[in-house]
Amino acid sequence: MTATQNLMGFGLKILNRLGGSPMLDDPKLRKAATAVIRGATSTGFRLIGTVSRQFKSAPRPSKALRPGAAGGDLFDLTPTDEQQMIRDTVAGFAAEQLRPAAQAADTACGTPKELLAAAAELGIGSMQVPEQLGGAAGSERSVVTNALIAESLAHGDLGMAVACLAPVGVAVALAEWGTAQQQATYLPAFTDEKAPVSAIAVLEPRPLFDPFKLSTAAKRTDAGGYVLSGEKSLVPMAASAELFLVAASTPHGPALFIVESSAKGIHITAEPAMGLRAASTARVRFDNVQLSAQALLGAGEGDFSYENFIARSRLAWCALSVGTAQAALDYLIPYCNERVAFGEPISHRQAVAFNISNIAIEAEGMRLLTWRAAALAAAGKPFVQQAALARRLCADKGAVIGADAVQLLGGHGFVKEHPVERWYRDLRAVGIMEGGLLL
Amino acid sequence: MKVLVSVKRVVDYNVRIQVKSDGSGVVTDGVKFSMNPFDEIAMEEAVRLREKGKVTEIVAVTIGGAKNEETLRSALAFGADRAIHIKEEGEVQPLTAAKAFAAVLKKEGAQLFLCGKQAIDDDANQTGQMVASLLDIAQATFASKVEVDGSKAQITREIDAGLETLEVDLPAVVSVDLRLNEPRYLKLPDIMKAKKKPIETIGLGDVGVAVEAGTKTVKVAPPPARAKGVMVKTVDELVSALKAKGLV
């Protein structure tokens, strides 16, 4: 008998005596004591096992058996080949066309027309329009593909990406919720290289703005149409827009109205902001604008969900923030490796290296949450909660990444010679914006 | 007129190439691949010739492993009507590729073979020339301008002394240089349409070619790291520094 077994035997003896004790007839006490006994014995037996187990060999396989690669059903968010090709193309456009023009567009508060035309030529608008109406949309919702496009454009410049994507959002809304008549009237124009400049107007200039409690209201007229009144803030591309999609309250809850900019009673004032300057944001006031009965997106039928609309709009801003956060990271890494202070690259300092690592981690987290919500939205599954998580993270971390990028560049972060000050300003928009875009 | 354009899948030109620690090649795991930029120029030229009404069909061809299908998809998105994938998982050297392309060119009866002047991975600059020799047809390399007129083509090429213009009888092989054109951005709807275009997959055996390894890669090594420079203040200092190093 080994010493351990001796010890075990002694322990068991005590435990057995305790187990049979009349003292434990009280049910509460007995329960506690049994637990103690069970715990003690099982530990004891495990200990004995460690000492005495003999491993028996099974018949030897011809070679080592290893688990194979798992099917990509859960947690595999790898873009498809087509999505990757779309991503590469848009990223190339953003790097070669948008980035070099971004500083000037920011100063001028506007994106050059030629660039908007070049972006339209890529056919992002066509991708939203069904084939039957002359577009190239597949039969499936392309929320994820649109998120990839937005991310890639924003890697070039966030403000210009907003300018390029503003009409796309209107096309997405029409494709998703428009009536057959509304689709036939407006969607074919979006396949054109001269797609109508258009924008979604949701945000209102008032404290504690809530997109679900809109001041802008659409009232029914006796003739069966609507009268639209209210004011919208930070509407991208408003001054040159031909078409607006305006969120307004109705007796049946908030809804979207298609408003052509030729309608009487629309007043547009430039509203340049801290960021998104290349998107020519403006304030749009609707003074008793008369709308026909056809103006209500979806005509109150179908499965229009204002909640889903707002969530998908927020996802667009998330995707943009991911692209710009990635741009900051891609700019910081070579900068900090090359910038020499005290005789060595600043990336050798932990204060710098850890910060950059955090940016990489946070940007990837933002991306995964955004893609996850977008994938759920594309599949027609509930996604509002996931979208809310993505928005919270992207708004918070996007702003932090912008600020950290400025800090890591030191004096260079503050001046316009480097793009990070612009990214810092643009990334602040993500937590504020409502509407404007749609995936 | 039918044009055959060869495209190669190479490590993307933006990637910072890293040599494997055992010197057997470069790291390709997790590295972005794309179409050889010179081949993109060849594709663009084929599309432009079609837009001018000179070309009726564009066929893209590549040789290599399964992943090369991605490159053919890009070619289809670019505007190729169909694609041929000569599948070969092993190493493909220029002569093997040239023999395979020559066989496809002959079978297809294409009047023009467009290819990049070289691929940016091995910079061999051999395949186009070999295709022309194997078929005993005309060739014009490093084209900076291509004009097709009936059964002839005029090719302008940049040479040391200026520009040289060659006239070749078709069928001919034309390898294209950097300044021929600037490839356009793919249109996203075309990327979606490319999915529906046909890719014919064949083996080397189907074109009667065997893999040949005329050369053997002995070792791949990164270029030596640049030594730290020395700042000089005057020309005299520069001259004496060069003399001290025995360079002048």
Interface residues (C-beta under 8 A of the other chain):
Chain A: D81 E82 M85 I86 D88 T89 V90 G92 F93 A118 E121 L122 G123 I124 S126 M127 G135 A136 G138 I149
Chain B: S34 E70 R73 S74 A77 Y185 L186 K187 L188 P189 D190 I191 M192 K193 A194 K195
